[in-house]
Structures are given as structure tokens and as C-alpha cells.
């Protein structure tokens, strides 16, 4: 079974790391950046502006409050409210109910 964090399969000679550094440098210097693309002319600016306007419109539409579809939050609270007394005591307060109250309510609801 291989040991965790085993690095014996990695090459550790200087030539490997020099070649890796050269590849990274070549990719960084020779790569095309967005600024190069935008500097070509007017068309890239029009495309970039159109994309920015479209993204702004989508964000504005998604951030807008939703229209009520005939159900209010009170209706949902009624539907999702717990039906047992223990659940109601837990859901009705901001803090957890005391353990004595849970045991008392549970004992009252227990089938006899």
C-alpha cells in the first residue's frame, strides 16, 4: 500500500524543474491576453459591452422580488408547521426548549 504524501514518483533533478519553468514562462509570455484581444479594434469592445449589458440585465431580472402567486408566507408556515406538540414547541421559539418541557410534552403525547 503506498504511503500518503509519497513523492518518490516525482522527478527531482534540476533539468526537469528547469524545463518546467521554461514551459510556464513560454506560456505566460506568449499567451494571448484579454487586453490583446480588446486592443485589436472596435468589434471586440462592442462584443464585450454587449456581454456586460446582457449579464447586468440577467442579474437585474434575477434579483428582482418575485411576484406573489396567490400563496403567502403565512400559508407556507401553516403547511410546513410540525403537527406534534414537541415539534411545535421546538419550532415556535428561537432557542431550544428546556429538556424538561420536551420530556413533559412527549409523556403527554405517548400512547397509553
Backbone as JSON Lines, residues from 0, in Angstrom:
{"i":0,"aa":"X","n":[0.85,-1.17,0.0],"ca":[0.0,0.0,0.0],"c":[0.9,1.24,0.0]}
{"i":1,"aa":"X","n":[0.66,2.19,-0.92],"ca":[1.52,3.38,-0.95],"c":[1.26,4.27,0.27]}
{"i":2,"aa":"X","n":[2.32,4.92,0.69],"ca":[2.2,5.81,1.83],"c":[1.56,7.12,1.39]}
{"i":3,"aa":"X","n":[0.77,7.73,2.27],"ca":[0.2,9.03,1.9],"c":[1.32,10.06,1.74]}
{"i":4,"aa":"X","n":[1.14,10.95,0.82],"ca":[2.1,12.01,0.54],"c":[3.44,11.48,0.04]}
{"i":5,"aa":"X","n":[3.41,10.33,-0.62],"ca":[4.63,9.75,-1.17],"c":[5.02,10.52,-2.43]}
{"i":6,"aa":"X","n":[6.2,11.08,-2.46],"ca":[6.66,11.87,-3.6],"c":[7.79,11.2,-4.35]}
{"i":7,"aa":"X","n":[7.98,9.91,-4.12],"ca":[9.1,9.22,-4.75],"c":[8.92,9.11,-6.26]}
{"i":8,"aa":"X","n":[7.7,9.22,-6.77],"ca":[7.48,9.1,-8.21],"c":[7.74,10.42,-8.95]}
{"i":9,"aa":"X","n":[7.94,11.51,-8.22],"ca":[8.22,12.8,-8.84],"c":[9.7,12.92,-9.14]}
{"i":10,"aa":"X","n":[9.98,13.45,-10.32],"ca":[11.37,13.65,-10.7],"c":[11.93,14.83,-9.92]}
{"i":11,"aa":"X","n":[13.13,14.66,-9.38],"ca":[13.69,15.71,-8.55],"c":[15.04,16.18,-9.09]}
{"i":12,"aa":"X","n":[15.25,16.05,-10.41],"ca":[16.52,16.53,-10.93],"c":[16.35,17.95,-11.46]}
{"i":13,"aa":"X","n":[17.39,18.74,-11.44],"ca":[17.3,20.15,-11.85],"c":[16.84,20.34,-13.3]}
{"i":14,"aa":"X","n":[17.19,19.42,-14.17],"ca":[16.8,19.56,-15.58],"c":[15.28,19.53,-15.73]}
{"i":15,"aa":"X","n":[14.61,18.68,-14.96],"ca":[13.15,18.6,-15.01],"c":[12.52,19.93,-14.6]}
{"i":16,"aa":"X","n":[13.0,20.51,-13.49],"ca":[12.42,21.75,-12.99],"c":[12.75,22.92,-13.9]}
{"i":17,"aa":"X","n":[13.94,22.92,-14.53],"ca":[14.28,23.98,-15.48],"c":[13.37,23.91,-16.71]}
{"i":18,"aa":"X","n":[13.11,22.71,-17.19],"ca":[12.22,22.55,-18.35],"c":[10.8,22.98,-18.0]}
{"i":19,"aa":"X","n":[10.34,22.66,-16.8],"ca":[9.02,23.08,-16.37],"c":[8.93,24.6,-16.27]}
{"i":20,"aa":"X","n":[9.95,25.22,-15.72],"ca":[9.97,26.69,-15.61],"c":[9.96,27.34,-16.98]}
{"i":21,"aa":"X","n":[10.69,26.77,-17.93],"ca":[10.7,27.32,-19.29],"c":[9.33,27.19,-19.95]}
{"i":22,"aa":"X","n":[8.66,26.05,-19.76],"ca":[7.31,25.87,-20.33],"c":[6.32,26.87,-19.75]}
{"i":23,"aa":"X","n":[6.39,27.08,-18.43],"ca":[5.47,28.02,-17.78],"c":[5.76,29.44,-18.26]}
{"i":24,"aa":"X","n":[7.03,29.81,-18.35],"ca":[7.4,31.14,-18.81],"c":[6.96,31.37,-20.25]}
{"i":25,"aa":"X","n":[7.17,30.38,-21.12],"ca":[6.77,30.48,-22.52],"c":[5.25,30.64,-22.65]}
{"i":26,"aa":"X","n":[4.51,29.91,-21.84],"ca":[3.05,30.01,-21.89],"c":[2.57,31.36,-21.37]}
{"i":27,"aa":"X","n":[3.24,31.89,-20.34],"ca":[2.83,33.17,-19.76],"c":[3.15,34.33,-20.68]}
{"i":28,"aa":"X","n":[4.34,34.31,-21.31],"ca":[4.75,35.42,-22.16],"c":[4.08,35.33,-23.53]}
{"i":29,"aa":"X","n":[3.98,34.16,-24.07],"ca":[3.45,34.01,-25.43],"c":[1.94,33.92,-25.5]}
{"i":30,"aa":"X","n":[1.28,33.79,-24.35],"ca":[-0.17,33.63,-24.36],"c":[-0.88,34.91,-24.74]}
{"i":31,"aa":"X","n":[-2.05,34.76,-25.3],"ca":[-2.86,35.91,-25.67],"c":[-3.72,36.32,-24.48]}
{"i":32,"aa":"X","n":[-3.67,37.58,-24.14],"ca":[-4.43,38.08,-23.02],"c":[-5.66,38.81,-23.51]}
{"i":33,"aa":"X","n":[-6.6,39.05,-22.61],"ca":[-7.83,39.77,-22.96],"c":[-7.51,41.18,-23.43]}
{"i":34,"aa":"X","n":[-6.46,41.78,-22.87],"ca":[-6.11,43.14,-23.31],"c":[-5.66,43.15,-24.76]}
{"i":35,"aa":"X","n":[-4.95,42.1,-25.19],"ca":[-4.55,42.0,-26.61],"c":[-5.78,41.88,-27.49]}
{"i":36,"aa":"X","n":[-6.74,41.11,-27.04],"ca":[-7.97,40.89,-27.81],"c":[-8.76,42.19,-27.92]}
{"i":37,"aa":"X","n":[-8.85,42.94,-26.84],"ca":[-9.59,44.19,-26.86],"c":[-8.87,45.28,-27.63]}
{"i":38,"aa":"X","n":[-7.55,45.2,-27.76],"ca":[-6.78,46.23,-28.46],"c":[-6.86,46.09,-29.97]}
{"i":39,"aa":"X","n":[-7.44,45.02,-30.48],"ca":[-7.47,44.78,-31.93],"c":[-8.35,45.77,-32.69]}
{"i":40,"aa":"X","n":[-9.41,46.24,-32.07],"ca":[-10.28,47.16,-32.81],"c":[-11.57,47.41,-32.08]}
{"i":41,"aa":"X","n":[-12.55,47.86,-32.84],"ca":[-13.83,48.25,-32.26],"c":[-14.74,47.06,-31.98]}
{"i":42,"aa":"X","n":[-14.71,46.04,-32.8],"ca":[-15.62,44.9,-32.66],"c":[-15.49,44.2,-31.31]}
{"i":43,"aa":"X","n":[-14.28,43.93,-30.82],"ca":[-14.18,43.29,-29.51],"c":[-14.81,44.14,-28.4]}
{"i":44,"aa":"X","n":[-14.68,45.46,-28.48],"ca":[-15.29,46.32,-27.48],"c":[-16.81,46.23,-27.54]}
{"i":45,"aa":"X","n":[-17.37,46.15,-28.74],"ca":[-18.82,46.02,-28.88],"c":[-19.29,44.7,-28.3]}
{"i":46,"aa":"X","n":[-18.55,43.64,-28.56],"ca":[-18.9,42.32,-28.02],"c":[-18.81,42.32,-26.5]}
{"i":47,"aa":"X","n":[-17.72,42.88,-25.96],"ca":[-17.54,42.9,-24.51],"c":[-18.62,43.74,-23.84]}
{"i":48,"aa":"X","n":[-18.97,44.88,-24.44],"ca":[-20.02,45.73,-23.88],"c":[-21.37,45.03,-23.93]}
{"i":49,"aa":"X","n":[-21.65,44.34,-25.04],"ca":[-22.92,43.62,-25.16],"c":[-23.03,42.52,-24.11]}
{"i":50,"aa":"X","n":[-21.94,41.8,-23.9],"ca":[-21.95,40.75,-22.87],"c":[-22.14,41.34,-21.48]}
{"i":51,"aa":"X","n":[-21.53,42.47,-21.21],"ca":[-21.68,43.11,-19.9],"c":[-23.11,43.59,-19.68]}
{"i":52,"aa":"X","n":[-23.72,44.17,-20.73],"ca":[-25.11,44.63,-20.62],"c":[-26.04,43.43,-20.43]}
{"i":53,"aa":"X","n":[-25.82,42.35,-21.17],"ca":[-26.66,41.16,-21.03],"c":[-26.54,40.57,-19.63]}
{"i":54,"aa":"X","n":[-25.32,40.5,-19.1],"ca":[-25.13,39.96,-17.75],"c":[-25.81,40.85,-16.72]}
{"i":55,"aa":"X","n":[-25.74,42.17,-16.91],"ca":[-26.4,43.09,-15.98],"c":[-27.91,42.91,-16.02]}
{"i":56,"aa":"X","n":[-28.49,42.75,-17.2],"ca":[-29.93,42.54,-17.32],"c":[-30.36,41.23,-16.66]}
{"i":57,"aa":"X","n":[-29.61,40.17,-16.89],"ca":[-29.94,38.88,-16.27],"c":[-29.87,39.0,-14.76]}
{"i":58,"aa":"X","n":[-28.83,39.65,-14.25],"ca":[-28.7,39.82,-12.81],"c":[-29.85,40.65,-12.25]}
{"i":59,"aa":"X","n":[-30.24,41.72,-12.97],"ca":[-31.33,42.57,-12.5],"c":[-32.65,41.81,-12.48]}
{"i":60,"aa":"X","n":[-32.88,40.98,-13.48],"ca":[-34.13,40.2,-13.51],"c":[-34.17,39.15,-12.42]}
{"i":61,"aa":"X","n":[-33.02,38.54,-12.13],"ca":[-32.99,37.51,-11.09],"c":[-33.05,38.11,-9.69]}
{"i":62,"aa":"X","n":[-32.54,39.32,-9.52],"ca":[-32.52,39.94,-8.2],"c":[-33.84,40.61,-7.85]}
{"i":63,"aa":"X","n":[-34.72,40.77,-8.83],"ca":[-35.99,41.43,-8.6],"c":[-36.88,40.55,-7.72]}
{"i":64,"aa":"X","n":[-37.65,41.14,-6.8],"ca":[-38.52,40.32,-5.95],"c":[-39.57,39.6,-6.8]}
{"i":65,"aa":"X","n":[-39.83,38.4,-6.42],"ca":[-40.79,37.57,-7.16],"c":[-42.22,38.03,-6.91]}
{"i":66,"aa":"X","n":[-43.06,37.89,-7.91],"ca":[-44.48,38.2,-7.78],"c":[-45.13,37.12,-6.92]}
{"i":67,"aa":"X","n":[-46.07,37.52,-6.11],"ca":[-46.81,36.54,-5.31],"c":[-47.71,35.73,-6.24]}
{"i":68,"aa":"X","n":[-47.71,34.45,-6.07],"ca":[-48.52,33.58,-6.92],"c":[-49.77,33.11,-6.18]}
{"i":69,"aa":"X","n":[-50.3,33.93,-5.3],"ca":[-51.52,33.56,-4.6],"c":[-51.27,32.88,-3.27]}
{"i":70,"aa":"X","n":[-50.04,32.59,-2.94],"ca":[-49.74,31.98,-1.65],"c":[-48.86,32.93,-0.87]}
{"i":71,"aa":"X","n":[-49.14,33.1,0.38],"ca":[-48.33,33.98,1.21],"c":[-47.42,33.14,2.08]}
{"i":72,"aa":"X","n":[-46.52,33.82,2.75],"ca":[-45.6,33.09,3.63],"c":[-46.35,32.49,4.82]}
{"i":73,"aa":"X","n":[-47.48,33.11,5.2],"ca":[-48.28,32.55,6.3],"c":[-48.88,31.21,5.88]}
{"i":74,"aa":"X","n":[-49.28,31.1,4.6],"ca":[-49.81,29.82,4.11],"c":[-48.74,28.74,4.17]}
{"i":75,"aa":"X","n":[-47.52,29.1,3.74],"ca":[-46.44,28.13,3.78],"c":[-46.09,27.75,5.22]}
{"i":76,"aa":"X","n":[-46.13,28.71,6.12],"ca":[-45.83,28.42,7.53],"c":[-46.84,27.43,8.09]}
{"i":77,"aa":"X","n":[-48.1,27.58,7.69],"ca":[-49.13,26.65,8.16],"c":[-48.9,25.25,7.59]}
{"i":78,"aa":"X","n":[-48.56,25.18,6.33],"ca":[-48.35,23.87,5.69],"c":[-47.12,23.17,6.26]}
{"i":79,"aa":"X","n":[-46.07,23.93,6.51],"ca":[-44.81,23.32,6.94],"c":[-44.67,23.19,8.45]}
{"i":80,"aa":"X","n":[-45.61,23.69,9.21],"ca":[-45.53,23.63,10.66],"c":[-45.63,22.18,11.15]}
{"i":81,"aa":"X","n":[-44.86,21.84,12.17],"ca":[-44.94,20.49,12.73],"c":[-46.32,20.24,13.33]}
{"i":82,"aa":"X","n":[-46.78,19.0,13.26],"ca":[-48.11,18.68,13.77],"c":[-48.09,18.17,15.21]}
{"i":83,"aa":"X","n":[-46.95,17.69,15.67],"ca":[-46.9,17.19,17.04],"c":[-46.49,18.31,18.0]}
{"i":84,"aa":"X","n":[-46.77,18.11,19.26],"ca":[-46.52,19.15,20.26],"c":[-45.04,19.41,20.46]}
{"i":85,"aa":"X","n":[-44.22,18.37,20.4],"ca":[-42.77,18.56,20.55],"c":[-42.23,19.4,19.4]}
{"i":86,"aa":"X","n":[-42.64,19.08,18.2],"ca":[-42.19,19.85,17.03],"c":[-42.65,21.3,17.1]}
{"i":87,"aa":"X","n":[-43.89,21.52,17.55],"ca":[-44.39,22.9,17.68],"c":[-43.6,23.66,18.74]}
{"i":88,"aa":"X","n":[-43.26,23.01,19.85],"ca":[-42.51,23.71,20.9],"c":[-41.1,24.05,20.44]}
{"i":89,"aa":"X","n":[-40.51,23.2,19.62],"ca":[-39.18,23.48,19.09],"c":[-39.24,24.58,18.03]}
{"i":90,"aa":"X","n":[-40.24,24.53,17.16],"ca":[-40.33,25.49,16.06],"c":[-40.85,26.85,16.5]}
{"i":91,"aa":"X","n":[-41.55,26.92,17.6],"ca":[-42.19,28.18,17.98],"c":[-41.24,29.15,18.68]}
{"i":92,"aa":"X","n":[-40.12,28.7,19.16],"ca":[-39.21,29.61,19.86],"c":[-37.88,29.7,19.12]}
{"i":93,"aa":"X","n":[-37.16,30.78,19.39],"ca":[-35.86,30.98,18.75],"c":[-34.78,30.11,19.38]}
{"i":94,"aa":"X","n":[-34.95,29.77,20.63],"ca":[-33.96,28.94,21.32],"c":[-34.55,27.54,21.53]}
{"i":95,"aa":"X","n":[-33.71,26.61,21.8],"ca":[-34.18,25.25,22.06],"c":[-34.96,25.22,23.37]}
{"i":96,"aa":"X","n":[-36.05,24.47,23.4],"ca":[-36.82,24.39,24.64],"c":[-36.06,23.6,25.69]}
{"i":97,"aa":"X","n":[-36.35,23.85,26.95],"ca":[-35.69,23.08,28.02],"c":[-36.03,21.58,27.88]}
{"i":98,"aa":"X","n":[-35.11,20.75,28.27],"ca":[-35.3,19.3,28.15],"c":[-36.51,18.84,28.96]}
{"i":99,"aa":"X","n":[-36.78,19.5,30.08],"ca":[-37.95,19.13,30.88],"c":[-39.25,19.33,30.12]}
{"i":100,"aa":"X","n":[-39.33,20.4,29.35],"ca":[-40.55,20.63,28.55],"c":[-40.7,19.57,27.46]}
{"i":101,"aa":"X","n":[-39.6,19.2,26.83],"ca":[-39.67,18.17,25.79],"c":[-40.13,16.85,26.4]}
{"i":102,"aa":"X","n":[-39.58,16.49,27.56],"ca":[-39.97,15.23,28.2],"c":[-41.43,15.27,28.65]}
{"i":103,"aa":"X","n":[-41.86,16.44,29.18],"ca":[-43.25,16.56,29.64],"c":[-44.21,16.44,28.47]}
{"i":104,"aa":"X","n":[-43.94,17.16,27.37],"ca":[-44.81,17.11,26.2],"c":[-44.79,15.73,25.59]}
{"i":105,"aa":"X","n":[-43.63,15.1,25.55],"ca":[-43.53,13.75,24.99],"c":[-44.31,12.74,25.83]}
{"i":106,"aa":"X","n":[-44.28,12.91,27.14],"ca":[-45.02,11.99,28.03],"c":[-46.52,12.18,27.86]}
{"i":107,"aa":"X","n":[-46.95,13.41,27.6],"ca":[-48.39,13.66,27.43],"c":[-48.9,13.07,26.12]}
{"i":108,"aa":"X","n":[-48.05,13.03,25.11],"ca":[-48.48,12.52,23.8],"c":[-48.28,11.02,23.64]}
{"i":109,"aa":"X","n":[-47.55,10.42,24.55],"ca":[-47.25,8.99,24.41],"c":[-48.53,8.17,24.45]}
{"i":110,"aa":"X","n":[-48.64,7.16,23.57],"ca":[-49.83,6.31,23.61],"c":[-49.85,5.51,24.9]}
{"i":111,"aa":"X","n":[-51.03,5.34,25.43],"ca":[-51.16,4.63,26.71],"c":[-51.68,3.27,26.53]}
